[in-house]
Amino acid sequence: MEGYIKACYNREEMIEKTRNAPEWVHFGYGNIFRAFPARGLQKLLNEGFTNKGVIAVEGYDGEIVDFSKKSDDKTIVVTFMGDGSVEKEVVESVAESLTFTDWGRLCEIFKSDSLKMVTFTITEKGYTVSDNTDSYMGTVTRLLYERYKNGNNPVAMVSMDNCSKNGDKLKEAVVHFAEKMEDEGFLEYVEKVTFPLTMIDKITPRPSDSVKRMLEEDGWSNMDIAVTSKSTYIAPFVNGEECEYLVIEDKFPKGRVPLEKCGVIFTSRDEVERAERLKVTAALNPLHTALAVLGCTLGYKKISDEMKNEDLVKLIEGIAEEGLKVVEKPKVLSAEDFVNDVLTKRLPNPSLPDTPQRIATDTSQKVKIRFGETIKAYGDEAHALKFVPFAIAGWLRYLDAVYEDKTPMELSPDPMLEEIIHLEKIELLRRSDIFGVDLYEAGLSGKILEIYNGMRISVKETLKKYMEAYR
């Protein structure tokens, strides 16, 4: 196909070398992996920095692997650039795809002396611990046990999931299951294994029908989007944004794939934590949540359309400004450039099919970090905050489950939804387990409730009134 970036290496040789001496295994064969790490690896293969691919493992939804094998584990990655152009690439860096049912082959891979890194994009829920050794983390730990028994070689276990302290969560889960094995030697081995922290950032929404049509017009066939029995949306393509960040703590006892050659930043643990806090407490996630809850109530269906509303833009600019005043900025990337990319390239991108309804999912689990950290950082001066309290008031109004015109609105899934929609608003604002701080004691509840009461009459007019006053 014309206009597509393609592999310029011998894929058959790459597959053979990878299977014989694997270096990289990845758990979680989803959109973010295909569009980011797998695509980055293809760049390394094309430029001769490595001659091995990645082995992809899906431990939750085996139908993903069945579907991907139909395309020979190749993915068309469609990237929407900030200038409105579209980049299309056929990514072929996955050498092999497996599920947990391929136990013998997985054990063989984990026993390999060549194995350097094991990475994960399995969502935060994947690190849940239980007494079930057949669970996701129980299975991963048993594979590590196979490695321990066959050479005692360390390896880097790298969570690339979008959650705070992701490497620590992964280690805690592994240690939990390792302790159940009652083998002191294995516990000592786990301490030799490293669990680097990472910060990852790239928006890869569900496969889009508009992208499907684009590819079909280019001449591709069998581009249908499927939904598995576990409600996973899967297609032979992935659509995502241009901007991407991956910052990794540089702790790899067996060496690593040279991902720095495709823009990945390897640095200290402190720098990873600073980059992660920048993203989740100031520069992106709080802005996303504010747009999500207000966008739903105002009837928006795309984040990019919200960025045409100058009052919403003023709101998120203000949230970022308040957050940046108290967050410790990383040295490995520019906080100001990060925010500028969010405001001028990422959120306004009309080609990126992301919705406020998707982002509003699980908001009760997010506000503690996205807003609470900034409030705590202001301490006794928290009463001076303007834009963060407005966003929280927007969430209260969202929980009323009616649009601006007062017609019923379906709320996005949230594990605490049934509890919090029945709470009095002042009672909710006092929930430090949700916000990370008692908003009444922080001196913000009066301001939030005043804004919320105005929104009960009109979200649009209250937004305009306060944004004009604040600016």
ABEGO torsion letter per residue (X at the ends): XBGBBBBABBAAAAAAAAAABBABBBBGBBAAAAABAAAAAAAAAAAGABABBBBBBBAABAAAAAAAAAAGGBBBBBBBBAAGBBBBBBBAABABBBBAABAAAAAAAAABAABABBBBBAEAAAABBBABAABAAAAAAAAAAAAAABGGBBBBBBBABBBBGAAAAAAAAAAAAAAAAGBAAAAAAAAABBBBBBBBBBBBBBBBAAAAAAAAAAGBBGABBBBBAAGBBBBABBBBBABBBBBBBBBBAAEBBBAAAAGBBBBBAAAAAAAAAAAAAAAAAAAAAAAAAAAAAAGBABAAAAAABAAAAAAAAAAAAAAAAABBBBAABBAAAAAAAAAAAAAABAABBBBAAAAABGAAAAAAAAAAAAAAAAEAAAAABAAAAAAAAAAAAAAAGBBAAGBBBBBBBBAAAAAAAABBAAAAAABAAAAGBBAAAAGAAAAAAAAAAAAAABAAAAAAAAAAAAX
